[in-house]
Amino acid sequence: MAKQNKTSVEAKSILKDLADRKYRPVYLLHGDENFFRDQICSYLLENALPKEQQAFNLFQVYGRDLTGGQVADMASRVPMNAPFILIVVREAQELKALRPLAQYCLRPNPQAVVVLNYSQKYKPGQGKSSDNAMLLAAIKGSGVVFESAPLRDYEVAPWVEEYVKEQGLTIAPRASQMLAYQLGTDLARVASEVKKLQIGMPPEEHDITETLVAETIGMSKEFNPFELTKAIGTGNLPEAIRIATNMAANPKGNEAPVILATLHSYFVKVFRYSVLQAKRIPEGEIASRLGVHPFFLREYAQAAARYSLAKCASVFSLLRSVDMQSKGFGASVPYGDMLRETIIRIMR
């Protein structure tokens, strides 16, 4: 299994503490990926207080409607027939006058849980004396600061596998790769598609297959970038040309920049596999460093045996040239012809 993304690991750790009812007095959630922030907020809202205690002890507010001092005043209250009050401040980046809140966070009320949910990356400002910097330092001392950073492209497929596992399902490695490729790094969208897959499966089924993913997200199981790189890696030129011809005839989702980027990423991994193997790095660590499932290592081993480091370097140069050509620099060539010619030059 590829190494898990740091943001995902930290989010799981926070959620585990919450499941164990280990609450901190203040949470500052920020970052450009909203999935993990919303996941933590939703868990608190749904599980921290039973419904009969929420009427007088649960507050959902927006940063534009309050000041930092008003949030501090709310958090200083005594709960009513509950172990604590829960205050969730959405769009917390719009809060003004933060110094009173920073002072509160130095000695927070043990009977309150305050969640500051920023819909962007937190900006502490210039100097340690700025209100934002003081608030950040205070929360680091008494609570939790969590940055929900976007996943990189190669981290999505491993995250999909872990997420699917948490739903009590399994997914084929290539199926998770197809989901990641088609949906990108928008984790909320990926999670939504996994839910659709789950709903569409018979009750007795627990495995998400390539066929099911292809049917659900509208991606061809036979004619896609992964089958193309597999054919290239194994040296099957007729199959590679057949796949490329079909993809060029159906350009939606198979546009030149996307396919060229996929080919470049593939050969980067082939290149790195050769380098790491020469250093006698264990296979499991190679998979982690490449950001791929161990299932695919055999394919990279086959490709590395066929394409030397020098050949990979020439492929990079070729792809740069073709990319420029696809953007209008040089003679204009129909997309299908360009793609087929590129594959022939790579494999010859």
Disulfide bonds with the S-S distance in Angstrom:
none
